[in-house]
Amino acid sequence: MKESPNMTLTKSDVVDAVHNNLGHSKTHSAEVVESLLETIKQTLANGKDVLVSGFGKFCVKKIKRNGREEIFRLVKI
């Protein structure tokens, strides 16, 4: 995996890591990564938390601001 100057890990970086570590084609690696991210996104959208053992927990927290619409944001704990 290449090291970018701003330390941001992109989806492309993850696809490259899957490709290099597992030996799948780039196309198949991209499908695997996209499927994983879509599963996480749909689970969060359905109001459930995502726990990846040994990595972390993802959940959506509801935040209210005075005089504004409710705002939702993804928080990694």
N, C-alpha and C positions, 0 to 999 in steps of 0.2 A: 504494500500500500504506500502510495506516495505521501510525503509530508507537505501539506500546503502551508504557506507562510502565515496565514491567519488562524491556523489550527482548527479549521472547520472541516468536519467529516461530511462529505456530500454523498448522495445516493450513488453517484457514479463510483466513488471510492469504495463503497460497500459492495457494489456489483463486481468491481475489480478484485476485491479480497475474496469473494465467494468463488469467482472464476479461478483465481490463483491457488486457493486452498483446496478446492474440491475438484478442480480440473474439468468442470462443466464448460460448455460454450458460453460466450458472453451473452448470447440471446437467452439461453436457459437460466443463467445466473441472474439476469435482469428480471425474468419472469418470477423467479423464486423470491427475490427481494421485494418486487412489487406486490406479490401475493401476501407476503408477511406484513408489509406496511398497510395494505388494504384491510387485512384482518384486524390489525391493531386499531386502525381508524374507525372501522365499523363497530368494533366492540366499545370503543369510547363514545361513539355517537349514540349507542344504545344505552348509555348511562352506566356501563360496567367499567371497573378498573382492569388494567392489564398488569399482571405480575410476571416478570421474567426472572426466575430464580437465579441468583448469582449476578444479576445485572441491575434490576431496579423495578420500580412500580410507576406506572403512568396512570393518571386520573385527571378528570376534568373537574375543575372547581368553579363554582358559580360565584361571581363577584357582583355585588350591587353598588352602584354609585348614586349619590343623591341627585335627583332630578334628571336622570338619564335612563336609557334602556338598560336592561340587564346585559352584562357582558360575560362571555365565556372565554376561558383560556386554558390551554393545556399546561399542566404543571408537572414536572418530573420530581419525584420525591426519592 
